[in-house]
């Protein structure tokens, strides 16, 4: 006798869900887009936890305890049209004026997906006035898929005259750049559009942070300390701050970063759970600098396909640095952000355009202070701040004796 798993909703409708011996109750429910916390499950009169493994020939009864219209919501996820061999299916969950839900979906070929990405970037730049005519913008170009795709898109928009500004691509001399083709990949993209491309040398980072040794020695050494889980944040902050100093030396105070939808959603979840105050999206003021995020409404998958179409090659992903798998909570935020987009396609349009981030310039309300070491602007997040205090990153660097004179 086969394993039976009967599910009953709040109005008494019952259906047998596909189930096999050895599966957990949670696996059976989630495959049917049923949240395990929304049901109770019993067998032979006993209540069973979601972790219970189904047994051969046994019957299980699951009962919905929530009052929402689960069937209608389930059908939204089951409604995948047969689109044949298209490259991408663009989906968006829509709330109608009369309170109903619907899914908008459009099958796209690879060229159509690439055009979609460029259109979204162009519209984002225009709608949020990210770049004004004759602006100078420094693009942080790492050579990876995200910043590389942004370089390709901005180059294409400039080439067609859809936007008008002066672009300087800046590649930070990373700790492992001596052993990778980061510069070559980045330079190939800028050369394609005749854009100016500069290497931000490690000596600038050493100067800005008053380090007594190169950053490429500092980061691996931090991995051997009790603050190893902070190394990634040190890496990101030192890169960002050094990029600011480079931009200021060029007379520029506008920096474009290749953060896409998942990056920003993960950051939003992180900030919400930690209680951090954020600036606006897709334009964020940090001290004297305007950070712009033209990829705010472009998911990672669309960037991958855009890069493939634009270069004719599958994107090459650089091996992760040793600290990019830590801390694990950050990994979970990204994992959760991808699930958010999968279960609520288009969630970013609601999250990033909320009044909390858009009224009228959330960043302008932040009282920024300056780090006494690197000089970077930061939001003290309600902490007492005295002139000369170090930011969190510089405090870590000083703790392990990497800051001169400290």
Secondary structure, 3 states (H helix, E strand, C coil): CCCEEEEECCCCCEEECCCCCCCEHHHHHHHCCCCHHHEEEEECCEEECCCCECCCCCEEEEEECCCCCHHHHHHHHHCCCCCCCCCEEEEEEEECCCCCEEEEEEEECHHHHHHHHHHHHHHHHHHCCCCCCCEEEEEECCCCHHHHHHHHHHHHHHHHCCCCEEEEEEEECCCCHHHCCHHHHHHHHHHHHCCEEEEECHHHHHHHCCECCCHHHHHHHHCCCCCHHHHHHHHHHHHHHHHHHHHHHCCCCEEECCCCHHHHHHHHHHHHHHCCCCCCCCEEEECCEEEECCCCCCCHHHHHHHHHHHHCCCCCCCCCCCCCCCCHHHHHHHHHHHHHHHHCCCHHHHHCCCHHHHCCCHHHHCCEEECCCCCCEEECCCCCCCCCCCCHHHHHHHHCCCECCC
